[in-house]
Amino acid sequence: MDLVIRNAYVVDGTGAPGRRADVGVRDGRIAEIRPEGAAGPRPSGRRILDADGLALTPGFVDMHAHSDLALLRDPDHSAKAAQGVTLEVLGQDGLSYAPVDDRTLAEVRRSISGWNGGAPEETDVDFDWRTVGEYLDRLDRGFGGRGIAVNAAYLIPQGTVRMYAMGWEDRPASPAELDRMKELVAQGMREGAVGMSSGLTYTPGMYADDAELTELCRVVAAHGGYYCPHHRSYGAGALDAYAEMVRLTRAADCPLHLAHATMNFGVNEGRAPELLALLDEALDAGADISLDTYPYTPGCTTLFAMLPSWACEGGPGAVLDRLADDAAAERIRHHLEELGSDGCHGVPIEWDTIEISGVGTPALADHVGRTVAESARLRGETPWTTARRLLVEDRLGPTILQHVGHEENVRRIMRHRVHTGGSDGILQGDKPHPRAYGTFPHYLGRYVRELGVLSLEECVAHLTSRPARRLRLPDRGYVREGYRADLVLLDPLTVAAGATFEAPRTLPTGIPHVLIDGRFVIEDGRRTQTLAGRSVRGPGTRGRSL
């Protein structure tokens, strides 16, 4: 054996009670599991690690990650590696960087710079790909051909596909444009994507109607993938928006994975049971549905995302032109503050819930950590005047925390039988949401040990085997002989998120060791220099490119 982990409390991902065992690793895979008290000699190897007092689990899968550029920018990537994350699913919310042409790439870089950096004027990432396959190859090369920090799978971003095929126009696709989108999705699936995402409160993806989405989902399903929508509302009409996604994926015979499945804003306080009843009815009728959540109440996105969809037609340049025009800006304000913008989930915006978490322009840094309402009071102006200036001067770049969630809803949804974990972690900004650095240890420390919402065994299954099944991974998600040695050693008595809203980049405690393919990426609580991550490709190209 290359490594033998002795005396571990093995929580294998099935949800069954843990057991003490020795686990042997050879050539990147789990070669032997010997339960305590079993007959015969204990496994031996070149290295023995005594794990007495530690739980050994499969590596955690972040089902909703925004590390699309971070994995190419930062070889350390302790934000995720230190949490025990061994696989991230990228390409979320319908907007990412493949497939693109030169025009689309420039537009998407501008529109989601608040999520990932990478604005057109930035040069810290070489955008030397255009297709999904080329992007996955770029992940495999990583840093000097050595790979990346953790493994990564990719969803085809439907909004980017629409942008590529027909720009930022708010209208139904023509038959030729729909055919082009279907071709792009099919090509991406053949090249290794695991499914398709949408951001249906983000432009231009939100301009797609159900018929268009259904046709694209049929292509995804034909290639063995799943559909992962950020659906049309998490506020007013949230249940109808969930029902729409269930309905159209059933019509397309496509598996459904609901992104950050929350019920937010005052209109949805205490309504998680209604959502779960809707999902249970569909599941009992044979629908293939899963979901992910993060264990926090505030959300995180960009200030730009709050704008009404009509204001975003034509792309970032057109948005800035409208914001510079007093009459158009007043119409935007009216939709935001009085009618309820579709970008803000149909709910009139409450500026005291919108906290600026990051800006790209240093001169605006004094806004960070303050709500828009607070910044406006300090300047003696209206909140919309402050928000408008931020959008214009930061070129649509500000990121925000949106304090609109409900703890009761969070707890109820995380107990559900198809629940998985997803950080939705935006790593950009001076004061990012702590979920980026804390989601997985926060589940284990706060919701397992402190509150008892889930048992350790249940929670580990949510974070490992359930997402592995959704991704159709044949050799990940369990501690089993023959499976890849993507493993986490954690202390159930001390594991906790270090990240807080005040100090959001603090690393967790109680996770001393993390392995990918049997190689230590975290050892004795410290990040090693090992780059063990590669792309994990979808059913059409199963296997990992090297």
N, C-alpha and C positions, 0 to 999 in steps of 0.2 A: 504493500500500500504506500501511496505517497503521503497520506495523512490519515491518522486515526483519531477521531474525536471520542473520548471516553467519558462515561458517566453522565452523559447528557440526558435531560428530560426531553424526549423526542415528541414534538407536537407536529404530526406528519402532514397536516393539511386536510385530512378527511373530516375533521370535527370530532373524531373519536377521542376518548381520554388519552392523555399523554402517557408515555412509559419510559423508564430509564433504559438506555441502550448504548452500545458502542457503535459508531458509524465509521466505516472505512471508505476512503476516497482514492480512486486510481484513475489516471488519465482524464481528469475532469468530470468523472461520473461517480455516483454512489455505487460502490462495489460490494459492500456488505453491511448489513444491519444485524447486530447481535444483541437481542434483548438481555437485560440483566438476569442472571441465573440460568441462562441457556447452557446446555451441555457443550463441551468442547472448549478448545483454547480460545482466548480472546484474540481479535485481530491485532496484528502488529504492523508497524510501518516505519518509514524513515523519520516521520515526525509524529509525536504523540501530544495531543492537546487535551488536558484534563478540563472537562466542562462541568464539573460538579457544581450544582447550584444554578446552572444556566439552562434555558430552554433552547433546543435546536429546532428551527422551523425552516420551511422552504423560503426562498427569497421572495420579497414582496413585489407585487406588480402594481404600478401606478397606472390605473386605467384612464387617467385624464391628466396629461402632462403638457407643459408648454416649454419644453427644453429643446425645441427644434434647432435653435442656434446655439444655445448654451452648451450643448454637447460638443459642438465644433469650436467653441470659443474657450472653454475652460476644461483642461484635462483633469483637474481635481474633482470638480462637481460633487463636493461633499454635501451640498444641499440635499441630494438624493441618496448618495452612497451611504452616508452616515446614518440615514433612517432605516437602512436595510433594504432599500429598493434595488432590485437587480434587473428590472425591466420596466421601461416607460413606454406608454403609447402616445405617440406624437400625432401631429396633423389635426388637432382638435378644432372644434367650433367653426368648421367650414372655411378656415383661412390658414394657409401655410404656403410653402415655397416650392411646391411641385404638384402637378405639372404646370409649367409656365413657358411663355416666350419672354423676350426682353421687355416688352411693354408691361405685361402682366406682373413680372417680377418687380419692376420699379414701383408699380402701384401697390402691390401687396406689402412690399417693404415699408412704404410710407404708412399704409393703413393700420398695420399691427406693430409699429415700432414701439408702442407703449407696452405691448406684451413681451416682445423679444429683443428690443433694440433693432439693429440692422437697418436703420433708416438709410436712404440712398446716399447720404453724405458720409456715412460711416464705412470704414474699411477694415474692420477687425475680423471679418469673415469673407473668404473668397467664394462668391456665389458661382462656382464653376460647374453647376448642374442645371438642367432644365426639366428632365423627366423624373418620374418617381424612382425608376431603377437607378438613374445616375445619383440621385440624392442618397439612396440606400448604399450605393457603392462608396459615396463620400463618407458616410458614417463608418463604413467598414475600414476605410483608410485611416480616418481619424487624424491622429497626430503622427506624422512621419511613417505612416503605414502600420502603426502599432495599435490602432483601434481607439475606442472611446471609453469613458469611465464605466458606464453600465449599458446593458442591452437596450435596444430600441425597436419598436414596431411602429408602423405608419398607417394612418388613415388618409384616404384621398379627400382633400378639402373641397366640398361641393361649391362653396362660394368662389374659391379660386378657379375652379373649372368653369363656372359660369362667367367669371370675369374674362377668362381666356377666350371663351367661345363667343361672347356677345357684349363684353364691356360692362358698364355700370348702368344699363338701361332697365328701368322699372316697367317691364312689359312681359307678356308670355313669350317664350322662345318659339322661333319659327321651326318647322320640321327639320330644316337643314341644320339649324343651331342645336336642336335637341339631339340629332344624330351625331353632331360633332362632340357634344358633351358625353354621350354614351360611348363613343370611341375613346375619348380621353380616360373615362372611368375604366373601361375594359382593359386598356393598355396599362394603366396603373395597377390594376389587380393582377394582371399577368406578370408584372415586374416585381411584385412582392408586397403590395399593400394588403392589410388585413381587413379592410372595409372602407367605408366612406363616412365622413362627418359632415354636419351642417351647423351653421350658426344662424338660426332663423329669426334672431333679433339683430343680426349684423348684415349690413349691405356688402356686396350685392346678393348674397345667398338668399336673403329673406324675400327677394323679389320672385322666387320660384313658387309656383302653385303646386297643389297636391299631385296633379297629373304628371307634372315634370319630375317631381321627386319620386313618384312611384315608378316611373320608367327607369330612372337611374338606379333605384333600389333593386329592380329586377336584374340589372346587369351585375350589381354587387353580389346578389344571391347566386347567380349562375356561376360565379367564380369562388363560391364558398366563403364569402365575407359577411359582415354585419353592418348595419346602419347605426350610427351614433349621433343623434341630433341633440344640439342645444335648441330646444323647440321654441315655439313662437311667443310664449309668455310664461314667466314664473310668478306673475302677479295677477292682474285682472284676467280672468278667463284661463287660468292655469290648467284647470282640469280639462277644459275643452281642448287645450293645446296638447296635453298628454294623450287624450283620446284620439286626436287627429293622427299622432305618430303611430299609435297602436293600429288604427284603422288602415293607414296607407301601407305599413309594412306587412300587415296580414294580406292585403290585396296583392302585394308584390311577392309574397311568400319569402320574405327576407327577415332574418333574425334582427331583433331590436335591442340596442343597448342605450338606455337613457342617461345622458350626461348630467352630472351634478344635479341629481333628481331631488330638488328642493321645492318647498311651498313657501314663498316669501311675501313680504309686505303685509300690512295690517289686514287686508282682505282674506288672507289665507292662514291666519293664526289658528292653530288647533285643527287644521283640516287635513293633516297627513292621513288619517284613517280613510278619508274619501278617496285619496289617491291610491292607497294600497288596496282598497276594495276594487277599484277599477282595474288595477293590474292583476289581482287575484282572479277576477272573473275571466280576463283574457287568458291567463296562464292555465286555468282549469279547462278552458275551451281549446287548448292546444297551442297557444301562441308561444313563441320562443323569445322571451324577454329577460333582460338583466338590466341593472342600473348601478351607478356609482354615486357616492357622496363624499364630501369632506366633513370632518367633525368640528365645524365652527359655524357660527350664525352669520357673520358678515360675508358678503361676496366681494369679488374683485374683478374689475374690468378696466376699460378706458372711459374717460369723460366723453370722448367722441362717440362711443357706442350709445350714449343716452339720446342722441339726436334723432328726430323723426326720420323715417326712411326716405321721404320725399326730398329732404334736405341733403341727402347723400348721393342722389342720382348724379352720375357723371364722374364720381370718384373724388379723391382728396382735394384736388385743385378746385373743383366746382364747389365743394363744401367751404373751403376758405374764402372763395369769392362771395358766397352767400353770407357768411359771417361778417364780411367787410361791408356789406350793404345793409343800411339801417332798416329798410323796410323788410327785407328777407329775414334779418336777424330778429326783428320783432315778431314775425310770424313763427319762427322757431321757438322763441320764448313762450308765445301763446300756447303752442302745442305742448311744450315741456311742462309749464307751470299750471295750466288751466284745463287742457283737454286730456292729457296723459299720452305721452309719446309712445309709439310702438317700440322705439328703442329702449324705453324705460318700462316695458312690459304693461303698457296701458294704464299706468298709475301716475297721476300728477307728481312731479318730482318734489321731494322734500330736501332742500339744500342742506339742512342740518344733519342728514344721514349720509351725505356724500363727502368723504374725507379724501383729500389729495394725498396719494401715497408715493408719487414719483413724478418728476418732470425731467425733460432732457436739456432744458435751458437753465444754466446755473443762476441767472439773475432772478428766476422765479422760485428758487429753493425755499424761500421763507413761507410759501404756501403749504409745503409738505408737512403732514401731521395735523393740519387744520381742516375743518369742514369748510366747504364753500361759503356757508352762512357766516362762519366765524371770520374768515378772511375778508368777506364783504363788510362786516361790522367794523373791523379794524381800519378799513379804508373809507368808511363812510359812503358806501355805494350799495346798489342792489346786488343780490347774489348772481343774477343773470349777467350783470355787467362784469363781475369778477370771472364767472365761468367763460364768458365770451372772450375776454382778454386772454385768459389762459389758453384756450383753444387756438387762438390766432397766433399769439407770441410763441407758443411751444409747438406750432405746426401740427396740431391734433394729437400731440404726444402724451399729455398727462394721464397717468393711471390713477385709479380711485379704489378705495374701499367703500362698499355700500352696505350700511348697517340696517338691514331689512329682514333678517332671518329670525327664526323662532326655535328655541332650544327643544321644546316638546316635539316639534316636527322632526328635528334632526335625530332625536333619539328613537322615535317610532320608525322612521324610514331605515335607519341602520340595522334594525332587528330583522328586516324582511328577508325572506328565503332566497331572493335573487340579488341581494345587495353585495356590492364590491366596494373597494376603496379607490378613490381618485383624488389627488391633491388639488387639481386645477391650479397648480402652483406657478404664478407669474414671478419670475426671478428678477425682473427689472425694477428700478425705482429705488429711491432713497429709503423708503419705509414700506417694503412689500408686505403682503399678507403673510402671517406666520405659517399658514398652511403649506407654503412652499418648502419650508425647512422642518415642519413639525407634524404633518398629517399622521404618519404611521405610528410613531411613538405616542402621539396624543391619543389615538385609538386605544393603544395598549395600556398606557398609564392612566389616563383619565376615565375612559369608558369601560375598561376591563377591571383594572385593579381598584380604582377609587369609587366608581359608581356601580359596577356590576351590571351594566346594561347588557354586556356579552361576556361569556366565559372566555378564557384564553384560547381554548380549542376552537370555539365558534369564530372568534375574531380572526384567528390565523387562517381558517378556511376562507373567510370573506376576502382576505388580502392575498391569497395564494392560489388555491385550487380552483375557486370559482372563476377568477379572471383567466386562468390558464385554459379552462374549458371554453370560455367565450372566445378566446383567441385560437382555439383548436391546436394547442401545443401538445404534442404527443409525449414529451419527456421533461416537462416542467410543472411545478405547482404542488408536488408532493415530495416528501422524503421517502423515496422508494429505491430499491436496488435497480440499477440500470438507468435511473434518471440523472439528469445533469446536476452537478453539485453546486447549484445556486442556493446558498444556505445562509442563515442568520443565526447567530448565537446571542441571546439576550437574557437579561436578568429580570424575571417577572416582578421582582420586589422593588426594582429601582428604575425600570425603563420609563422615560418621560420625555416629552418635548421640551427642549430648552427655549425654543422660539416663542416669543410673546409679541403682542402688538407694540410694546415699547422697544423690544430688542429682537426684531424678527429674523435675524440671521444667526441666532445662537444655535449651536448644534445640540442634538439630543444627548441624553445620558442613558446608560444601561444597555448599550448595544456595542459590546467590545469587539465583535468579529463579524465580518460579512465576506462571503466568498462568491465568486462567479466562476463557473467551470473549475471549481476546486482551487482557485487562486485567490489569495487574500487581497481584497480591495480596502477593507478596514481591518486592522490588526491591533489588538490592545487599545482600541478606541481611537486610533489614528489612521488617517488616510495613507495608504501606501502609494508608490508610484506606478502600480500595476494598472494597465489599461486592458481590461478583460472584456469590455463590451463590444458588441457588433450588432448589425441589423438582424432582426428576427423576422423572417419573411413569411408571407401568408400562405394559405393552402396550395395555391397554384405553383409556388416555388419553395415548397417546404424544405427547411434546412437553413443553416446560417451560412451566409457567404463569408469567405475568409480572404 
